[in-house]
Amino acid sequence: MEKSKRLIQNYEEILSTSNLIGVPPKSDRSVSSPSLQPPPKMGYGRCLSKGYKVLIKRGVNRYKLFRFFVSKVVYDDDGLHLDEFLLLIELFYQFDESKDPNFQNNLINLRNEGFQIFIKHIFKLKIFPFQPKDETRQKFRDYTQSVIYDSRAYFRIKGQNRNRDFRLVFKDTILPRRTPPKAYIGIGYKDKGSRREPALDGSPKWQEVATYFANLEEGLENPRTSSDLESEEDT
């Protein structure tokens, strides 16, 4: 929930102060463009008000995943979808707060002036999928040159379906974890539990039934003869 609050603050701040290159004017966009569809207010509002979790598969390299979806903004006509947008923001916060000394070179690339212009533009998106015009893409490409893949590498990686590497989960759909029942301590020999009561339950124990049938099978396999009985009497 803390990240959701911070996302709202950043989002409102950027909307009120940003003078960056915006989305192309509506008059210049094609009528058939999916970007003209109304923003997904329910989904985005639900993320901000109820909270969300971005679940990433174990073993997935998060920086490579981040680079892939930044590259998608630059190269792909499919556009950036809501779940991918939230993934970028989630990962950007994680990287920005990283103290890993091995990550410092990547952090320098994320904090350079050009990439900061790009990520602030991404922060103020309201319509998904986000599909910038070609001239805007070119500017994004210049801003993100130190982070993105080249176009050939991007489309090769796209065939791996990187969307399977993460899931967006709304927190109001997560069932609360059930607490285990309180441990019950018996009272020794007085605690009879499920012990059979022969006076009330006349059925034999399973051990008795097993012994009976075992003896019966043995008798059928090795029948006793009259000579056996005579020999027993003699002894």
LINJOVEN-V805044 format. One record per residue. N is the residue number from 1. RES is the residue in one letter. PSI is psi as a letter, one per 30 degrees, with the letter a starting at -180 (NA if undefined). Layout:
# LINJOVEN-V805044
N/RES/PSI  N/RES/PSI
This chain:
# LINJOVEN-V805044
1/M/e  2/E/e  3/K/e  4/S/e  5/K/e  6/R/e  7/L/e  8/I/e  9/Q/e  10/N/e  11/Y/e  12/E/e  13/E/e  14/I/e  15/L/e  16/S/f  17/T/f  18/S/k  19/N/h  20/L/l  21/I/k  22/G/a  23/V/k  24/P/k  25/P/k  26/K/e  27/S/f  28/D/f  29/R/k  30/S/k  31/V/f  32/S/f  33/S/k  34/P/f  35/S/f  36/L/f  37/Q/l  38/P/k  39/P/k  40/P/i  41/K/e  42/M/e  43/G/e  44/Y/e  45/G/e  46/R/e  47/C/e  48/L/e  49/S/e  50/K/f  51/G/l  52/Y/l  53/K/k  54/V/j  55/L/k  56/I/k  57/K/k  58/R/k  59/G/f  60/V/k  61/N/j  62/R/e  63/Y/e  64/K/e  65/L/e  66/F/e  67/R/e  68/F/e  69/F/f  70/V/e  71/S/e  72/K/e  73/V/e  74/V/e  75/Y/e  76/D/k  77/D/f  78/D/f  79/G/l  80/L/k  81/H/l  82/L/e  83/D/e  84/E/e  85/F/e  86/L/e  87/L/e  88/L/e  89/I/e  90/E/e  91/L/e  92/F/e  93/Y/e  94/Q/e  95/F/e  96/D/f  97/E/g  98/S/k  99/K/g  100/D/j  101/P/f  102/N/f  103/F/f  104/Q/e  105/N/e  106/N/e  107/L/e  108/I/e  109/N/e  110/L/f  111/R/g  112/N/l  113/E/e  114/G/e  115/F/e  116/Q/e  117/I/e  118/F/e  119/I/e  120/K/e  121/H/e  122/I/e  123/F/e  124/K/g  125/L/k  126/K/f  127/I/k  128/F/k  129/P/k  130/F/j  131/Q/i  132/P/l  133/K/l  134/D/e  135/E/e  136/T/e  137/R/e  138/Q/e  139/K/e  140/F/e  141/R/e  142/D/e  143/Y/e  144/T/g  145/Q/e  146/S/f  147/V/e  148/I/l  149/Y/l  150/D/l  151/S/e  152/R/e  153/A/e  154/Y/e  155/F/f  156/R/e  157/I/e  158/K/e  159/G/f  160/Q/f  161/N/i  162/R/f  163/N/f  164/R/f  165/D/f  166/F/l  167/R/k  168/L/k  169/V/k  170/F/k  171/K/f  172/D/f  173/T/f  174/I/k  175/L/k  176/P/k  177/R/k  178/R/k  179/T/k  180/P/l  181/P/k  182/K/k  183/A/k  184/Y/k  185/I/k  186/G/a  187/I/h  188/G/b  189/Y/f  190/K/f  191/D/j  192/K/f  193/G/b  194/S/g  195/R/k  196/R/k  197/E/j  198/P/e  199/A/f  200/L/f  201/D/j  202/G/f  203/S/k  204/P/l  205/K/l  206/W/f  207/Q/e  208/E/e  209/V/e  210/A/e  211/T/e  212/Y/e  213/F/e  214/A/e  215/N/e  216/L/e  217/E/e  218/E/e  219/G/e  220/L/e  221/E/e  222/N/i  223/P/k  224/R/k  225/T/l  226/S/e  227/S/e  228/D/e  229/L/e  230/E/e  231/S/e  232/E/e  233/E/e  234/D/e  235/T/NA
